Amino acid sequence: MLDALRAVPPAVAHVMLVGHNPGIHALAVSLCASGDEDALKALASKYPTGALAVIDFGSPWQDIGPGLGGLRTFTLPRALKWQE
């Protein structure tokens, strides 16, 4: 998955990577070195089905790697409010 992210053209500003565990969890944890402390703890603990990690990078896609991302948000499905 990291190779796929590194292959994204520099002109692309945003990417949504959809994956399955354990790969997506391991990748997200390895990429995030900074961010909200509670969000980082939640991410390290578990990446349940339907979760969303928003990670910021200050470098081009080709240069991203472990410890270079900042976790902006980590949203768990149970935190979403459904409307009928």
MOPAC internal coordinates of N, CA, C and O (Angstrom, degrees):
PM7 1SCF
backbone

  N    0.0000 0     0.00 0     0.00 0    0    0    0
  C    1.4420 1     0.00 0     0.00 0    1    0    0
  C    1.5271 1   110.82 1     0.00 0    2    1    0
  O    1.2310 1   120.44 1   143.55 1    3    2    1
  N    1.3216 1   116.76 1   -36.45 1    3    2    1
  C    1.4598 1   119.37 1   178.90 1    5    3    2
  C    1.5228 1   110.31 1   -64.04 1    6    5    3
  O    1.2310 1   120.07 1   141.00 1    7    6    5
  N    1.3159 1   117.47 1   -39.00 1    7    6    5
  C    1.4667 1   120.41 1   177.36 1    9    7    6
  C    1.5265 1   111.14 1   -61.85 1   10    9    7
  O    1.2310 1   120.35 1   142.14 1   11   10    9
  N    1.3331 1   116.93 1   -37.86 1   11   10    9
  C    1.4689 1   120.63 1   178.35 1   13   11   10
  C    1.5263 1   110.45 1   -64.37 1   14   13   11
  O    1.2310 1   120.06 1   139.13 1   15   14   13
  N    1.3222 1   117.50 1   -40.87 1   15   14   13
  C    1.4673 1   120.75 1   177.92 1   17   15   14
  C    1.5248 1   111.33 1   -66.27 1   18   17   15
  O    1.2310 1   120.63 1   139.25 1   19   18   17
  N    1.3091 1   116.40 1   -40.75 1   19   18   17
  C    1.4712 1   120.22 1  -179.98 1   21   19   18
  C    1.5271 1   112.28 1   -66.89 1   22   21   19
  O    1.2310 1   120.33 1   159.21 1   23   22   21
  N    1.3220 1   116.98 1   -20.79 1   23   22   21
  C    1.4676 1   121.38 1  -179.37 1   25   23   22
  C    1.5284 1   113.11 1   -86.89 1   26   25   23
  O    1.2310 1   120.05 1   175.84 1   27   26   25
  N    1.3336 1   117.50 1    -4.16 1   27   26   25
  C    1.4658 1   121.03 1   179.66 1   29   27   26
  C    1.5311 1   108.62 1   -66.88 1   30   29   27
  O    1.2310 1   120.07 1   -47.49 1   31   30   29
  N    1.3335 1   117.47 1   132.51 1   31   30   29
  C    1.4709 1   120.52 1   179.52 1   33   31   30
  C    1.5333 1   111.64 1   -60.64 1   34   33   31
  O    1.2310 1   119.99 1   -36.19 1   35   34   33
  N    1.3176 1   117.62 1   143.81 1   35   34   33
  C    1.4670 1   121.56 1  -178.76 1   37   35   34
  C    1.5266 1   114.05 1   -57.19 1   38   37   35
  O    1.2310 1   119.64 1   153.12 1   39   38   37
  N    1.3196 1   118.29 1   -26.88 1   39   38   37
  C    1.4674 1   121.11 1  -179.00 1   41   39   38
  C    1.5272 1   112.49 1   -70.60 1   42   41   39
  O    1.2310 1   119.84 1   164.10 1   43   42   41
  N    1.3204 1   117.90 1   -15.90 1   43   42   41
  C    1.4695 1   122.12 1  -179.69 1   45   43   42
  C    1.5279 1   108.39 1   -83.82 1   46   45   43
  O    1.2310 1   120.88 1   -59.51 1   47   46   45
  N    1.3323 1   115.92 1   120.49 1   47   46   45
  C    1.4643 1   120.84 1  -175.58 1   49   47   46
  C    1.5234 1   113.63 1   -86.96 1   50   49   47
  O    1.2310 1   120.14 1   148.25 1   51   50   49
  N    1.3277 1   117.33 1   -31.75 1   51   50   49
  C    1.4635 1   121.18 1  -174.72 1   53   51   50
  C    1.5222 1   109.86 1  -134.37 1   54   53   51
  O    1.2310 1   121.02 1   -37.55 1   55   54   53
  N    1.3278 1   115.65 1   142.45 1   55   54   53
  C    1.4644 1   121.81 1   178.73 1   57   55   54
  C    1.5181 1   108.25 1  -134.25 1   58   57   55
  O    1.2310 1   120.76 1   -40.09 1   59   58   57
  N    1.3283 1   116.15 1   139.91 1   59   58   57
  C    1.4585 1   120.70 1   170.81 1   61   59   58
  C    1.5199 1   106.74 1  -113.61 1   62   61   59
  O    1.2310 1   121.04 1   -66.28 1   63   62   61
  N    1.3143 1   115.62 1   113.72 1   63   62   61
  C    1.4559 1   122.18 1   179.85 1   65   63   62
  C    1.5193 1   108.18 1  -102.24 1   66   65   63
  O    1.2310 1   120.41 1   -59.38 1   67   66   65
  N    1.3065 1   116.82 1   120.62 1   67   66   65
  C    1.4594 1   121.84 1   178.52 1   69   67   66
  C    1.5177 1   106.95 1  -106.80 1   70   69   67
  O    1.2310 1   120.78 1   -51.61 1   71   70   69
  N    1.3154 1   116.12 1   128.39 1   71   70   69
  C    1.4573 1   119.81 1  -177.31 1   73   71   70
  C    1.5075 1   111.82 1  -144.44 1   74   73   71
  O    1.2310 1   121.47 1     3.12 1   75   74   73
  N    1.3012 1   114.79 1  -176.88 1   75   74   73
  C    1.4596 1   122.95 1  -177.72 1   77   75   74
  C    1.5191 1   108.49 1  -123.97 1   78   77   75
  O    1.2310 1   120.66 1   -25.74 1   79   78   77
  N    1.2984 1   116.34 1   154.26 1   79   78   77
  C    1.4623 1   120.99 1   177.33 1   81   79   78
  C    1.5159 1   110.73 1   -80.43 1   82   81   79
  O    1.2310 1   120.60 1   -29.43 1   83   82   81
  N    1.3045 1   116.46 1   150.57 1   83   82   81
  C    1.4657 1   127.40 1     9.99 1   85   83   82
  C    1.5248 1   114.25 1   -87.30 1   86   85   83
  O    1.2310 1   119.75 1   174.78 1   87   86   85
  N    1.3223 1   118.09 1    -5.22 1   87   86   85
  C    1.4603 1   121.63 1  -173.93 1   89   87   86
  C    1.5128 1   115.37 1   -60.78 1   90   89   87
  O    1.2310 1   120.07 1   132.18 1   91   90   89
  N    1.3311 1   117.46 1   -47.82 1   91   90   89
  C    1.4673 1   120.17 1  -176.02 1   93   91   90
  C    1.5285 1   110.89 1   -66.55 1   94   93   91
  O    1.2310 1   120.45 1   143.31 1   95   94   93
  N    1.3236 1   116.75 1   -36.69 1   95   94   93
  C    1.4626 1   121.07 1   178.00 1   97   95   94
  C    1.5268 1   110.36 1   -66.08 1   98   97   95
  O    1.2310 1   120.55 1   131.14 1   99   98   97
  N    1.3132 1   116.55 1   -48.86 1   99   98   97
  C    1.4678 1   120.65 1  -179.27 1  101   99   98
  C    1.5264 1   111.07 1   -61.02 1  102  101   99
  O    1.2310 1   120.32 1   138.46 1  103  102  101
  N    1.3221 1   117.00 1   -41.54 1  103  102  101
  C    1.4634 1   120.42 1   179.50 1  105  103  102
  C    1.5236 1   110.98 1   -64.30 1  106  105  103
  O    1.2310 1   120.23 1   131.70 1  107  106  105
  N    1.3238 1   117.17 1   -48.30 1  107  106  105
  C    1.4666 1   120.72 1  -178.56 1  109  107  106
  C    1.5259 1   111.11 1   -60.47 1  110  109  107
  O    1.2310 1   120.29 1   135.09 1  111  110  109
  N    1.3175 1   117.06 1   -44.91 1  111  110  109
  C    1.4673 1   120.55 1   179.70 1  113  111  110
  C    1.5260 1   110.38 1   -62.65 1  114  113  111
  O    1.2310 1   120.52 1   136.87 1  115  114  113
  N    1.3272 1   116.60 1   -43.13 1  115  114  113
  C    1.4687 1   119.24 1  -177.28 1  117  115  114
  C    1.5292 1   112.28 1   -67.75 1  118  117  115
  O    1.2310 1   119.91 1   148.06 1  119  118  117
  N    1.3166 1   117.78 1   -31.94 1  119  118  117
  C    1.4636 1   120.87 1  -177.04 1  121  119  118
  C    1.5234 1   113.37 1   -76.78 1  122  121  119
  O    1.2310 1   120.13 1   150.62 1  123  122  121
  N    1.3308 1   117.36 1   -29.38 1  123  122  121
  C    1.4693 1   121.17 1  -171.12 1  125  123  122
  C    1.5261 1   112.73 1   -91.55 1  126  125  123
  O    1.2310 1   121.17 1   -64.86 1  127  126  125
  N    1.3307 1   115.36 1   115.14 1  127  126  125
  C    1.4568 1   120.85 1   176.64 1  129  127  126
  C    1.5244 1   111.72 1  -109.77 1  130  129  127
  O    1.2310 1   120.75 1   167.86 1  131  130  129
  N    1.3286 1   116.16 1   -12.14 1  131  130  129
  C    1.4583 1   119.82 1  -178.28 1  133  131  130
  C    1.5207 1   108.92 1  -144.67 1  134  133  131
  O    1.2310 1   121.71 1    -9.21 1  135  134  133
  N    1.3329 1   114.32 1   170.79 1  135  134  133
  C    1.4534 1   120.39 1   179.63 1  137  135  134
  C    1.5132 1   110.57 1   134.68 1  138  137  135
  O    1.2310 1   121.12 1     5.40 1  139  138  137
  N    1.3141 1   115.47 1  -174.60 1  139  138  137
  C    1.4575 1   121.81 1   178.48 1  141  139  138
  C    1.5273 1   109.61 1   -59.33 1  142  141  139
  O    1.2310 1   120.65 1   -51.86 1  143  142  141
  N    1.3254 1   116.36 1   128.14 1  143  142  141
  C    1.4622 1   121.62 1  -175.91 1  145  143  142
  C    1.5259 1   112.58 1   -58.21 1  146  145  143
  O    1.2310 1   120.05 1   135.85 1  147  146  145
  N    1.3280 1   117.51 1   -44.15 1  147  146  145
  C    1.4674 1   120.52 1   179.73 1  149  147  146
  C    1.5204 1   111.27 1   -65.18 1  150  149  147
  O    1.2310 1   120.53 1   139.64 1  151  150  149
  N    1.3312 1   116.59 1   -40.36 1  151  150  149
  C    1.4669 1   120.36 1   178.64 1  153  151  150
  C    1.5199 1   110.76 1   -65.30 1  154  153  151
  O    1.2310 1   120.16 1   139.10 1  155  154  153
  N    1.3277 1   117.30 1   -40.90 1  155  154  153
  C    1.4619 1   120.83 1   178.16 1  157  155  154
  C    1.5257 1   111.49 1   -63.14 1  158  157  155
  O    1.2310 1   120.41 1   139.19 1  159  158  157
  N    1.3315 1   116.83 1   -40.81 1  159  158  157
  C    1.4704 1   120.56 1   177.79 1  161  159  158
  C    1.5200 1   110.91 1   -64.29 1  162  161  159
  O    1.2310 1   120.46 1   136.63 1  163  162  161
  N    1.3391 1   116.73 1   -43.37 1  163  162  161
  C    1.4671 1   120.69 1   179.26 1  165  163  162
  C    1.5221 1   110.50 1   -63.31 1  166  165  163
  O    1.2310 1   120.33 1   137.26 1  167  166  165
  N    1.3270 1   116.98 1   -42.74 1  167  166  165
  C    1.4602 1   121.29 1   178.96 1  169  167  166
  C    1.5229 1   110.74 1   -63.01 1  170  169  167
  O    1.2310 1   120.09 1   136.24 1  171  170  169
  N    1.3134 1   117.44 1   -43.76 1  171  170  169
  C    1.4630 1   121.03 1  -179.46 1  173  171  170
  C    1.5203 1   111.63 1   -63.91 1  174  173  171
  O    1.2310 1   120.93 1   148.33 1  175  174  173
  N    1.3272 1   115.83 1   -31.67 1  175  174  173
  C    1.4589 1   121.05 1  -176.75 1  177  175  174
  C    1.5184 1   113.51 1   -73.76 1  178  177  175
  O    1.2310 1   120.62 1   134.61 1  179  178  177
  N    1.3302 1   116.43 1   -45.39 1  179  178  177
  C    1.4631 1   119.43 1  -171.79 1  181  179  178
  C    1.5230 1   109.71 1  -165.62 1  182  181  179
  O    1.2310 1   120.66 1   -30.94 1  183  182  181
  N    1.3329 1   116.34 1   149.06 1  183  182  181
  C    1.4679 1   122.28 1   174.38 1  185  183  182
  C    1.5288 1   106.26 1  -128.86 1  186  185  183
  O    1.2310 1   120.49 1   -97.46 1  187  186  185
  N    1.3389 1   116.66 1    82.54 1  187  186  185
  C    1.4613 1   119.60 1  -175.27 1  189  187  186
  C    1.5276 1   112.90 1   -70.30 1  190  189  187
  O    1.2310 1   121.10 1   -18.13 1  191  190  189
  N    1.3030 1   115.50 1   161.87 1  191  190  189
  C    1.4600 1   121.58 1   176.16 1  193  191  190
  C    1.5228 1   109.47 1   -53.69 1  194  193  191
  O    1.2310 1   120.55 1   -49.04 1  195  194  193
  N    1.3155 1   116.55 1   130.96 1  195  194  193
  C    1.4584 1   121.62 1   178.30 1  197  195  194
  C    1.5156 1   114.60 1    88.04 1  198  197  195
  O    1.2310 1   119.70 1   179.79 1  199  198  197
  N    1.3323 1   118.18 1    -0.21 1  199  198  197
  C    1.4625 1   120.48 1   178.98 1  201  199  198
  C    1.5264 1   110.10 1   -72.84 1  202  201  199
  O    1.2310 1   121.07 1   -21.36 1  203  202  201
  N    1.3334 1   115.55 1   158.64 1  203  202  201
  C    1.4618 1   121.46 1  -179.73 1  205  203  202
  C    1.5236 1   109.61 1  -135.63 1  206  205  203
  O    1.2310 1   120.78 1   -59.19 1  207  206  205
  N    1.3256 1   116.11 1   120.81 1  207  206  205
  C    1.4647 1   121.91 1   174.45 1  209  207  206
  C    1.5233 1   107.70 1  -107.47 1  210  209  207
  O    1.2310 1   120.39 1   -54.92 1  211  210  209
  N    1.3320 1   116.87 1   125.08 1  211  210  209
  C    1.4611 1   121.83 1   176.01 1  213  211  210
  C    1.5269 1   106.36 1  -105.26 1  214  213  211
  O    1.2310 1   121.23 1   -62.87 1  215  214  213
  N    1.3295 1   115.25 1   117.13 1  215  214  213
  C    1.4652 1   121.75 1  -174.19 1  217  215  214
  C    1.5239 1   109.21 1  -120.02 1  218  217  215
  O    1.2310 1   120.80 1   -49.75 1  219  218  217
  N    1.3305 1   116.07 1   130.25 1  219  218  217
  C    1.4673 1   122.12 1   177.29 1  221  219  218
  C    1.5257 1   109.73 1  -100.38 1  222  221  219
  O    1.2310 1   121.44 1   -36.33 1  223  222  221
  N    1.3366 1   114.86 1   143.67 1  223  222  221
  C    1.4632 1   121.49 1   175.53 1  225  223  222
  C    1.5209 1   108.53 1  -126.72 1  226  225  223
  O    1.2310 1   120.40 1   -36.85 1  227  226  225
  N    1.3010 1   116.85 1   143.15 1  227  226  225
  C    1.4551 1   120.98 1   178.51 1  229  227  226
  C    1.5136 1   112.54 1  -101.65 1  230  229  227
  O    1.2310 1   120.96 1  -157.22 1  231  230  229
  N    1.3164 1   115.77 1    22.78 1  231  230  229
  C    1.4624 1   120.17 1  -178.22 1  233  231  230
  C    1.5245 1   109.45 1  -142.75 1  234  233  231
  O    1.2310 1   120.16 1   -14.48 1  235  234  233
  N    1.3266 1   117.29 1   165.52 1  235  234  233
  C    1.4744 1   120.47 1   177.91 1  237  235  234
  C    1.5301 1   111.02 1   -61.84 1  238  237  235
  O    1.2310 1   121.31 1   -24.67 1  239  238  237
  N    1.3196 1   115.10 1   155.33 1  239  238  237
  C    1.4683 1   120.91 1  -178.87 1  241  239  238
  C    1.5197 1   111.90 1   -51.55 1  242  241  239
  O    1.2310 1   120.17 1   138.07 1  243  242  241
  N    1.3163 1   117.29 1   -41.93 1  243  242  241
  C    1.4618 1   120.45 1  -175.29 1  245  243  242
  C    1.5233 1   112.53 1   -64.39 1  246  245  243
  O    1.2310 1   120.16 1   161.42 1  247  246  245
  N    1.3325 1   117.30 1   -18.58 1  247  246  245
  C    1.4621 1   121.29 1  -176.91 1  249  247  246
  C    1.5212 1   114.35 1  -102.02 1  250  249  247
  O    1.2310 1   119.60 1   179.30 1  251  250  249
  N    1.3313 1   118.38 1    -0.70 1  251  250  249
  C    1.4629 1   118.68 1  -177.00 1  253  251  250
  C    1.5273 1   110.04 1   -72.52 1  254  253  251
  O    1.2310 1   121.73 1   -25.48 1  255  254  253
  N    1.3198 1   114.28 1   154.52 1  255  254  253
  C    1.4531 1   119.70 1   179.68 1  257  255  254
  C    1.5144 1   110.33 1  -172.28 1  258  257  255
  O    1.2310 1   120.64 1     3.17 1  259  258  257
  N    1.3174 1   116.38 1  -176.83 1  259  258  257
  C    1.4609 1   121.06 1  -178.71 1  261  259  258
  C    1.5259 1   112.31 1   -54.03 1  262  261  259
  O    1.2310 1   121.72 1   -46.72 1  263  262  261
  N    1.3269 1   114.32 1   133.28 1  263  262  261
  C    1.4478 1   121.32 1   176.63 1  265  263  262
  C    1.5157 1   116.21 1    78.04 1  266  265  263
  O    1.2310 1   119.63 1  -174.23 1  267  266  265
  N    1.3215 1   118.31 1     5.77 1  267  266  265
  C    1.4630 1   120.64 1  -176.78 1  269  267  266
  C    1.5234 1   113.95 1  -102.87 1  270  269  267
  O    1.2310 1   119.96 1   179.55 1  271  270  269
  N    1.3257 1   117.69 1    -0.45 1  271  270  269
  C    1.4533 1   121.19 1  -178.61 1  273  271  270
  C    1.5138 1   112.65 1  -104.36 1  274  273  271
  O    1.2310 1   121.67 1   -22.98 1  275  274  273
  N    1.3173 1   114.40 1   157.02 1  275  274  273
  C    1.4541 1   121.61 1   174.65 1  277  275  274
  C    1.5187 1   109.15 1  -117.69 1  278  277  275
  O    1.2310 1   120.41 1   -55.34 1  279  278  277
  N    1.3125 1   116.82 1   124.66 1  279  278  277
  C    1.4635 1   121.10 1  -178.84 1  281  279  278
  C    1.5205 1   109.14 1   -76.32 1  282  281  279
  O    1.2310 1   120.69 1   -68.77 1  283  282  281
  N    1.3261 1   116.29 1   111.23 1  283  282  281
  C    1.4649 1   121.19 1   179.47 1  285  283  282
  C    1.5212 1   109.85 1   -78.96 1  286  285  283
  O    1.2310 1   120.19 1   128.29 1  287  286  285
  N    1.3264 1   117.24 1   -51.71 1  287  286  285
  C    1.4653 1   121.73 1   177.86 1  289  287  286
  C    1.5184 1   109.61 1  -146.08 1  290  289  287
  O    1.2310 1   121.38 1   -25.45 1  291  290  289
  N    1.3175 1   114.97 1   154.55 1  291  290  289
  C    1.4602 1   122.15 1   172.21 1  293  291  290
  C    1.5185 1   106.28 1  -135.58 1  294  293  291
  O    1.2310 1   120.74 1   -70.34 1  295  294  293
  N    1.3195 1   116.19 1   109.66 1  295  294  293
  C    1.4619 1   122.06 1  -174.59 1  297  295  294
  C    1.5194 1   110.07 1  -107.37 1  298  297  295
  O    1.2310 1   121.18 1   -53.05 1  299  298  297
  N    1.3228 1   115.36 1   126.95 1  299  298  297
  C    1.4592 1   121.83 1   176.94 1  301  299  298
  C    1.5222 1   109.14 1   -98.14 1  302  301  299
  O    1.2310 1   119.80 1   -34.42 1  303  302  301
  N    1.3207 1   117.98 1   145.58 1  303  302  301
  C    1.4650 1   120.60 1  -178.56 1  305  303  302
  C    1.5285 1   113.48 1   -55.47 1  306  305  303
  O    1.2310 1   120.38 1   143.15 1  307  306  305
  N    1.3261 1   116.88 1   -36.85 1  307  306  305
  C    1.4740 1   119.54 1  -177.59 1  309  307  306
  C    1.5273 1   112.23 1   -66.84 1  310  309  307
  O    1.2310 1   120.16 1   162.88 1  311  310  309
  N    1.3290 1   117.29 1   -17.12 1  311  310  309
  C    1.4651 1   121.11 1   179.60 1  313  311  310
  C    1.5247 1   112.44 1   -82.65 1  314  313  311
  O    1.2310 1   120.30 1   168.07 1  315  314  313
  N    1.3240 1   117.03 1   -11.93 1  315  314  313
  C    1.4627 1   120.75 1  -178.89 1  317  315  314
  C    1.5178 1   110.44 1   -79.23 1  318  317  315
  O    1.2310 1   120.79 1   -39.70 1  319  318  317
  N    1.3054 1   116.09 1   140.30 1  319  318  317
  C    1.4674 1   121.06 1   178.66 1  321  319  318
  C    1.5221 1   108.32 1  -101.94 1  322  321  319
  O    1.2310 1   121.01 1   -56.51 1  323  322  321
  N    1.2956 1   115.67 1   123.49 1  323  322  321
  C    1.4704 1   121.37 1  -177.74 1  325  323  322
  C    1.5158 1   110.04 1   -93.35 1  326  325  323
  O    1.2310 1   120.99 1   -38.95 1  327  326  325
  N    1.3183 1   115.71 1   141.05 1  327  326  325
  C    1.4587 1   121.18 1   176.56 1  329  327  326
  C    1.5169 1   108.54 1  -112.83 1  330  329  327
  O    1.2310 1   121.44 1   -36.90 1  331  330  329
  N    1.3150 1   114.86 1   143.10 1  331  330  329
  C    1.4698 1   119.34 1   178.03 1  333  331  330
  C    1.4997 1   110.34 1  -110.01 1  334  333  331
  O    1.2310 1   120.10 1   180.00 1  335  334  333

